[in-house]
C-alpha cells in the first residue's frame, strides 16, 4: 500500500467514525481519538466486506460500501462507549 492509500484510508476513517458517532443515539463517553480509530478500523473492515459482496468497485461513489463502513463504525462506537462506561 502506498502512502497516498494510507492517507486516504485515514481520511475516510475519520469521516466514517464521525458518521458512525452521529448514528448512535445519545451521548457517547469516548474521545475524538477513539472515534477516529474506530472509524479507521470500520473503514478497513467495511472495505473487505464490500469486496466480499462484490460491491466495492462501482462507478462514482460507493454508497453501499460507505453504508457498511458507517454501520460498523456505529457498532464500534456503541460497543466502546458501553465498555468504557463499565470501567
Residue pairs with C-beta under 8 A, 6 or more apart in sequence:
1 9
9 40
9 43
9 44
10 40
12 43
12 69
13 36
13 39
13 40
13 41
13 42
13 43
13 44
14 36
14 39
14 40
15 39
16 39
16 40
16 42
16 43
16 46
16 66
16 69
16 70
16 73
17 35
17 36
17 37
17 38
17 39
17 40
17 42
17 73
17 77
18 35
18 39
19 39
19 70
19 73
19 74
20 35
20 38
20 39
20 42
20 70
20 71
20 72
20 73
20 74
20 75
20 76
20 77
21 28
21 35
21 73
21 74
21 77
23 70
23 71
23 73
23 74
24 74
24 77
24 78
24 81
28 35
28 77
28 78
28 81
29 81
29 84
29 85
30 38
30 77
30 80
30 81
30 84
34 80
35 77
38 73
38 76
38 77
38 80
39 73
41 72
41 76
42 69
42 70
42 72
42 73
42 75
42 76
43 69
43 73
45 69
45 72
46 65
46 68
46 69
46 70
46 71
46 72
47 56
47 65
47 69
49 68
49 72
50 56
50 62
50 64
50 65
50 68
50 69
51 57
53 64
55 62
55 64
55 65
56 62
56 65
58 64
